[in-house]
Amino acid sequence: MIQFVLSNDEYQYDIHSLVKAFYPKDQIKFVMEEDLEESAKLQIYLHLNQDMIQMKAMQGIKEIYSMQEFADSGNKSSYRNILKRMIYNGLSLITKKELPWGTLTGVRPTKLALDRLEQGISRAEIENFMSREYLCSKEKIDTSLQVAEREITLLQEMDYKNGYSVYIGIPFCPSTCLYCSFTSYSSEKFGNLIQKYLEALYQEITFAGTCFRDKKLTTVYFGGGTPTTLSEVQLDLLLQHVENTFDFTYVKEYTVEAGRPDSITYDKLRVLKKHGVSRISINPQTMRQKTLDLIGRKHTVEQVVDAFHMARQLGHENINMDIIIGLPGEDKDDVAYTLREIDKLQPDSLTVHTLALKRAARLNTEKSNYEDLTPTDTKAMLHLTEEYTKKAGYLPYYLYRQKNMAGNLENIGYAKFGKEGLYNILIMEEKQTIVALGAGASSKFVFPDENRLERVENVKSLKDYIERINEMIERKRSFLLHNELLSM
């Protein structure tokens, strides 16, 4: 346990996220001085004055680190960064660890590079800024700049400021994976609710089609869950309803996450092709059968290969594949094997996820069952994927991070030139309004002139979504009317 005595709890969230990166398996507690426990691994005292930050770290009665630095609490951003650098330097000294992303704990580290490139700031200045202000490693700064430069090019090719995108969530899967914490329901258990869910979703889609008649639709993205859990007929009717509702004249990308190979059939792939879906995902996560069995992916490696070949035969020309590094029991050799097998297929893009141990995932709630299967050296695994993608001609084009990621690393999307997932950039960099439909969906309304972003969320529960669909629609309608966005 790591205990903090904190004079001001305003920065508690920032502190917790940073300390957790150094001590991922330890409990972090904020306590009063009189409640300190001697058994704690580390006790840290932080005194935050208006013009001074003081830090002292103790192990039992022994002081092992102390530091103080002037800081102006009137400049909140600068004050927070000084505080985080002080904590980082102290914990780095104590643990003898360095974090690749330095003090950055947010989801979108590339936003720092992207915003500055758009302002005309030079690459060298950005490198210096990210190193000085956030203690980022040179490797991660280079990656951020590569991604940001590709994003700028792709964003310039679309009129994203005068457009919007649509996300449609299908929260059903053949089974629930060990690491999953998304809004997802097993079709085996909840299959009887699929049709009722679709009826409610149709209503929300119909409403969404009336919202932005003066804006151009840029991308449409079906995610989940696994959209291809739906039957061929259900999928066909749903896509037809979407196309009847929205004007697709200016759509640059139409994506459906086929995702799970055990949900993919020739007829479903044919339906997607018939409706002009331009990008799909077929996601193995790993090509090791023993790992697939362990994590609850109810498909075989052979099904991955078969699904991919079927899609190619039907003319699908933009196929993404996802893999996860840091899966239970896997090592660098397993990742190398997965990359060799994927190389035989030559997908158009490859998204590399680093396992994030989410609170609600079974891998966390049942962690005592998997303690002997802790992955080894995720940093080396990620480096292997970087080497492979560079050699195979893939370019990094989007990047994001999550809490509790193995090795404090990142998720990164690579694509062959011209095969990038445009929706992924828009959602990550928060450059465009995205109307999100379905259970657990979160709409993001972007106001670029005000540097403002607002969210309107749907309920996560399948039952609640079905029963309260009118309320979900009214949430959006009220927000749009209040902000004078609804087309009349």
C-alpha positions in Angstrom: 0.0 0.0 0.0 1.1 3.5 -0.9 -0.3 6.2 1.5 -0.5 9.9 0.9 -1.0 12.8 3.3 -2.2 15.6 1.1 -2.8 19.2 2.2 -5.1 19.9 -0.7 -7.1 17.2 -2.5 -7.7 19.3 -5.7 -4.9 17.3 -7.5 -5.8 13.9 -6.0 -6.8 12.3 -9.3 -3.6 13.5 -11.1 -1.5 12.1 -8.2 -3.3 8.8 -8.1 -3.0 8.2 -11.9 0.8 8.9 -11.9 1.6 6.9 -8.8 -0.4 3.9 -10.1 1.9 3.9 -13.1 4.8 3.2 -10.8 3.0 0.9 -8.5 0.3 -0.9 -10.7 -0.4 -3.7 -8.2 -0.5 -1.6 -5.0 -3.4 0.2 -3.4 -3.1 4.0 -3.3 -4.7 5.6 -0.3 -5.1 9.3 0.7 -5.3 9.6 4.5 -5.0 12.0 7.4 -1.6 12.0 9.1 -3.1 10.4 12.3 -4.4 7.5 10.2 -1.1 6.5 8.6 -0.4 2.8 8.8 3.2 1.7 9.6 2.8 -1.4 7.4 2.4 0.8 4.3 5.2 0.3 1.7 5.6 4.0 1.3 4.2 7.1 3.0 4.3 10.4 1.1 3.6 13.8 2.5 2.6 16.5 0.0 2.2 20.1 1.2 0.7 22.4 -1.4 1.1 26.1 -0.6 0.1 28.9 -2.9 3.7 29.5 -4.0 5.5 26.3 -2.9 5.2 22.5 -3.2 6.9 20.3 -0.7 7.3 16.6 -0.8 8.7 14.1 1.6 8.7 10.3 1.2 9.1 7.9 4.2 9.6 4.2 4.6 8.6 3.6 8.2 10.5 6.2 10.2 13.2 6.6 7.5 13.1 9.6 5.2 14.1 8.5 1.7 13.3 11.5 -0.4 12.5 15.2 0.0 12.1 18.0 -2.4 10.5 21.5 -2.6 10.0 23.8 -5.5 8.4 27.2 -6.0 5.1 27.1 -7.9 2.4 29.7 -8.5 -1.0 28.2 -7.7 -2.6 31.0 -9.8 -1.4 29.1 -12.9 -3.2 25.8 -12.4 -1.7 24.0 -15.4 1.9 25.0 -14.5 1.3 24.2 -10.9 0.0 20.7 -11.7 2.9 20.0 -14.0 5.5 21.0 -11.4 3.7 18.8 -8.8 3.7 15.8 -11.2 7.3 16.2 -12.1 8.3 16.3 -8.5 6.3 13.1 -7.7 7.7 11.5 -10.9 11.3 12.3 -10.0 10.9 11.1 -6.5 9.2 7.8 -7.4 11.7 7.2 -10.3 14.5 7.6 -7.8 12.8 5.3 -5.3 11.7 2.6 -7.7 14.6 2.9 -10.2 12.0 3.0 -12.9 11.3 5.4 -15.8 8.0 5.7 -17.5 8.1 6.0 -21.3 5.4 8.7 -21.3 6.9 10.6 -18.3 4.2 12.4 -16.3 1.5 12.1 -19.0 -1.4 10.0 -17.8 -4.1 11.2 -20.1 -5.8 9.3 -22.9 -4.5 11.5 -25.8 -0.8 12.3 -25.5 -0.6 13.0 -29.3 -3.0 16.0 -28.8 0.0 18.0 -27.4 1.9 17.5 -30.6 -1.1 17.9 -32.9 -2.2 21.2 -31.4 1.3 22.7 -31.6 1.9 21.5 -35.2 -1.4 23.1 -36.2 -0.2 26.4 -34.6 3.0 26.2 -36.7 5.3 25.4 -33.9 8.5 23.5 -35.1 9.2 19.9 -34.5 12.3 20.7 -32.4 10.3 23.1 -30.2 7.7 20.4 -29.6 10.3 17.8 -28.8 11.9 20.2 -26.3 8.5 21.1 -24.7 7.3 17.5 -24.2 10.7 16.5 -22.8 11.0 19.4 -20.5 7.4 19.8 -19.4 6.3 16.1 -19.2 9.6 14.2 -19.1 8.5 12.1 -22.1 11.1 9.7 -23.6 12.5 10.6 -27.0 11.0 7.4 -28.4 7.4 8.4 -27.4 7.9 12.0 -28.5 9.0 10.7 -31.9 5.9 8.5 -32.1 3.6 11.3 -31.1 5.0 13.5 -33.8 4.8 10.8 -36.5 1.1 10.2 -35.6 0.3 13.9 -35.3 1.9 14.7 -38.7 -0.1 11.9 -40.4 -3.3 13.0 -38.7 -2.9 16.6 -39.9 -2.6 15.4 -43.5 -5.7 13.2 -43.2 -7.7 15.9 -41.5 -6.9 18.5 -44.2 -8.4 16.1 -46.7 -11.8 16.3 -45.1 -14.1 19.1 -44.2 -14.4 17.8 -40.6 -15.4 21.2 -39.1 -18.6 21.4 -41.2 -19.4 17.8 -40.9 -20.4 15.1 -38.3 -20.0 11.4 -37.8 -22.3 8.7 -36.5 -21.4 5.8 -34.2 -23.9 2.9 -33.8 -23.3 0.4 -31.0 -24.3 -3.3 -31.2 -23.6 -4.5 -27.6 -23.8 -8.2 -28.3 -20.9 -10.7 -28.6 -20.8 -14.5 -29.0 -19.2 -14.6 -25.5 -17.5 -12.2 -23.1 -13.7 -12.1 -23.3 -11.7 -12.3 -20.1 -10.3 -8.7 -20.5 -13.4 -7.0 -21.7 -15.2 -4.2 -19.8 -17.2 -2.7 -22.7 -21.0 -2.6 -22.7 -21.3 -6.1 -24.1 -23.8 -8.9 -23.7 -23.4 -12.6 -24.6 -25.8 -13.6 -27.4 -26.1 -17.0 -25.8 -27.6 -15.3 -22.7 -29.3 -12.2 -24.0 -30.1 -13.3 -27.6 -33.8 -13.0 -26.9 -33.4 -9.2 -26.5 -31.6 -8.6 -29.8 -34.8 -7.9 -31.8 -36.2 -5.6 -29.1 -32.9 -3.8 -28.9 -32.9 -3.2 -32.7 -36.4 -1.9 -32.6 -35.3 0.7 -30.0 -32.1 1.5 -32.0 -34.2 2.1 -35.1 -36.1 4.8 -33.3 -32.9 6.5 -32.2 -31.4 6.3 -35.7 -34.5 7.8 -37.2 -34.3 10.8 -34.8 -30.5 11.2 -35.4 -31.2 11.5 -39.1 -33.2 14.8 -38.4 -30.5 16.5 -36.4 -27.9 17.8 -38.8 -29.5 18.4 -42.2 -27.2 21.4 -42.8 -24.0 19.3 -42.1 -22.3 16.7 -44.2 -22.0 13.2 -42.8 -18.2 12.3 -42.8 -18.0 8.7 -41.4 -20.3 6.0 -40.1 -19.0 3.5 -37.6 -20.6 0.3 -36.3 -18.9 -0.9 -33.2 -19.8 -2.9 -30.1 -19.8 -5.5 -28.9 -19.6 -7.3 -32.3 -22.1 -6.0 -34.9 -21.8 -9.3 -36.9 -23.4 -11.1 -33.9 -26.6 -10.0 -35.7 -28.1 -12.5 -38.2 -27.7 -11.8 -41.9 -31.3 -10.6 -42.1 -31.0 -8.3 -39.1 -27.7 -6.9 -40.4 -29.2 -6.3 -43.8 -32.3 -4.5 -42.5 -30.3 -2.4 -40.1 -27.8 -1.2 -42.7 -30.7 -0.4 -45.0 -32.4 1.6 -42.4 -29.2 3.6 -41.7 -28.8 4.3 -45.5 -32.5 5.3 -45.8 -32.1 7.7 -42.9 -28.8 9.5 -43.6 -27.4 11.2 -46.7 -24.3 9.3 -47.6 -23.3 11.6 -50.5 -20.2 12.9 -48.7 -19.3 9.9 -46.5 -15.6 9.1 -46.7 -15.6 6.0 -44.6 -18.2 3.3 -43.7 -16.9 0.9 -41.1 -18.3 -2.2 -39.5 -16.4 -4.1 -36.9 -16.9 -7.7 -37.9 -14.5 -8.3 -35.0 -15.1 -11.9 -33.8 -14.3 -14.5 -36.5 -16.9 -16.8 -34.9 -19.6 -14.3 -35.8 -18.5 -13.9 -39.5 -20.2 -15.8 -42.3 -19.9 -15.6 -46.1 -23.5 -14.2 -46.2 -22.8 -11.5 -43.6 -19.7 -10.4 -45.5 -21.7 -10.3 -48.7 -24.4 -8.1 -47.0 -21.7 -5.7 -45.9 -20.3 -5.5 -49.4 -23.7 -5.0 -50.9 -24.3 -2.0 -48.7 -21.0 -0.3 -49.6 -19.3 -0.8 -46.3 -15.7 0.3 -47.1 -13.8 -0.8 -44.0 -14.1 -3.9 -41.7 -12.2 -5.4 -38.8 -11.4 -9.0 -38.3 -9.8 -9.2 -34.9 -7.8 -12.3 -33.8 -6.1 -10.5 -30.8 -3.6 -13.4 -30.9 -2.8 -16.3 -33.2 -2.0 -18.6 -30.3 -4.9 -21.0 -29.8 -4.0 -21.7 -26.2 -4.4 -18.0 -25.4 -7.6 -17.7 -27.4 -9.1 -20.5 -25.3 -7.9 -18.9 -22.1 -9.3 -15.4 -22.7 -12.7 -16.7 -23.8 -12.5 -16.1 -27.6 -14.7 -18.9 -28.8 -13.0 -19.2 -32.2 -10.0 -20.9 -33.7 -7.0 -19.5 -35.5 -8.3 -21.3 -38.6 -11.5 -19.3 -38.4 -9.5 -16.0 -38.4 -7.7 -17.1 -41.6 -10.9 -18.4 -43.2 -12.9 -15.2 -42.4 -10.1 -13.0 -43.8 -9.9 -15.0 -47.1 -13.7 -14.9 -47.5 -13.7 -11.1 -47.1 -11.0 -10.7 -49.7 -12.8 -13.0 -52.1 -15.9 -10.8 -51.8 -13.9 -7.7 -52.6 -13.3 -6.1 -49.2 -10.3 -4.0 -49.8 -9.8 -2.3 -46.4 -9.5 -4.9 -43.6 -8.2 -4.0 -40.2 -6.9 -6.6 -37.7 -6.5 -6.0 -33.9 -3.9 -7.7 -31.7 -3.3 -7.4 -28.0 0.1 -7.5 -26.3 0.3 -8.4 -22.7 -2.3 -11.2 -22.7 -2.1 -13.7 -19.9 0.7 -16.2 -20.3 2.1 -14.7 -23.5 5.7 -13.6 -24.0 7.7 -12.0 -26.8 7.9 -15.2 -28.8 4.1 -15.5 -28.8 3.8 -12.0 -30.2 6.5 -12.7 -32.8 4.5 -15.8 -33.9 1.2 -13.8 -34.1 3.0 -11.2 -36.3 4.4 -13.8 -38.6 0.9 -15.4 -39.1 -0.7 -12.0 -39.7 2.0 -11.1 -42.2 0.8 -14.0 -44.3 -2.6 -12.4 -44.5 -1.4 -8.8 -45.2 -4.3 -6.8 -43.6 -4.6 -3.2 -44.7 -4.2 -1.9 -41.2 -3.1 -3.3 -37.9 -4.1 -2.0 -34.5 -1.8 -2.9 -31.6 -3.5 -2.8 -28.2 -1.6 -3.0 -24.9 -3.7 -4.9 -22.4 -5.4 -2.6 -19.9 -6.6 -4.2 -16.7 -10.1 -2.7 -16.3 -11.9 -2.9 -13.0 -14.9 -4.7 -14.3 -13.1 -7.2 -16.5 -13.0 -10.8 -15.3 -9.2 -10.8 -15.6 -9.3 -8.3 -12.7 -12.3 -9.5 -10.7 -11.0 -13.1 -10.8 -7.3 -12.1 -10.8 -6.3 -14.8 -8.3 -7.0 -17.4 -11.0 -4.4 -15.8 -13.3 -1.6 -14.7 -11.1 0.7 -17.3 -12.6 0.0 -16.0 -16.1 1.4 -12.5 -15.8 2.8 -11.4 -19.2 6.6 -10.7 -19.4 8.2 -7.6 -20.9 5.4 -5.9 -22.7 7.8 -3.1 -23.6 9.8 -5.7 -25.7 6.5 -6.9 -27.3 5.6 -3.4 -28.3 9.0 -2.8 -29.7 8.6 -6.0 -31.8 5.3 -4.7 -33.3 7.0 -1.3 -34.1 9.8 -3.1 -35.9 7.4 -5.3 -37.8 5.0 -2.5 -38.9 7.9 -0.4 -40.1 9.4 -3.2 -42.2 6.0 -4.2 -43.6 5.1 -0.7 -44.8 2.6 0.4 -42.2 2.5 4.0 -40.9 1.3 5.0 -37.4 -1.7 7.2 -37.7 -3.6 7.2 -34.3 -2.7 6.6 -30.7 -4.4 6.6 -27.4 -3.8 5.4 -23.9 -6.0 3.8 -21.1 -5.7 3.5 -17.4 -3.8 0.5 -15.9 -2.1 -0.4 -19.2 0.6 -3.1 -19.0 4.0 -1.4 -19.0 2.4 2.0 -18.9 2.4 1.9 -22.7 -0.2 2.7 -25.4 -2.5 1.5 -28.1 -1.4 2.5 -31.6 -3.0 2.1 -35.1 -0.9 1.4 -38.1 -2.1 1.4 -41.7 -0.9 1.1 -45.3 -0.9 4.5 -47.0 -4.5 5.5 -47.8 -6.1 2.8 -45.6 -6.3 4.7 -42.3 -9.4 4.6 -40.1 -10.6 8.2 -40.3 -13.2 7.7 -37.6 -10.4 6.6 -35.2 -8.7 10.0 -35.7 -11.9 12.0 -35.3 -12.9 10.2 -32.1 -9.5 10.3 -30.5 -8.6 13.9 -31.4 -12.1 15.2 -30.7 -12.1 17.3 -33.8 -15.7 16.6 -34.9 -19.1 16.1 -33.5 -20.0 12.4 -33.2 -23.6 11.3 -32.6 -23.5 8.0 -30.8 -26.4 5.7 -30.8 -27.2 2.5 -28.8 -26.8 1.3 -25.3 -23.7 2.7 -23.6 -23.0 5.1 -26.4 -21.6 8.6 -25.6 -22.2 11.4 -28.1 -19.5 14.1 -28.3 -20.6 17.6 -29.5 -17.7 19.7 -30.5 -17.8 23.6 -30.5 -14.5 24.5 -32.1 -15.0 28.3 -31.9 -15.5 28.0 -28.1 -12.9 25.2 -27.5 -15.7 23.3 -25.9 -16.8 19.7 -25.9 -20.0 18.3 -24.4 -21.1 14.7 -23.9 -24.6 13.3 -23.9 -24.6 9.7 -22.8 -27.0 6.8 -23.2 -27.7 4.3 -20.4 -25.5 1.2 -20.5 -28.0 -1.4 -19.4 -29.6 -3.2 -22.3 -33.0 -3.4 -20.5 -32.9 0.3 -19.6 -32.0 1.3 -23.1 -34.9 -0.7 -24.6 -37.4 0.6 -22.0 -36.2 4.2 -21.9 -35.4 4.8 -25.6 -37.7 7.9 -25.7 -35.7 9.4 -22.8 -32.4 8.7 -24.7 -33.8 10.5 -27.7 -35.1 13.4 -25.6 -31.6 13.8 -24.0 -30.2 14.6 -27.4 -33.1 16.7 -28.5 -33.0 18.9 -25.4 -29.2 19.3 -25.7 -29.4 20.2 -29.4 -32.3 22.7 -28.9 -30.5 24.3 -25.9 -27.4 24.8 -28.0 -29.3 25.8 -31.1 -27.9 22.9 -33.1 -31.1 21.1 -34.1 -32.0 21.5 -37.8 -35.6 22.7 -38.0 
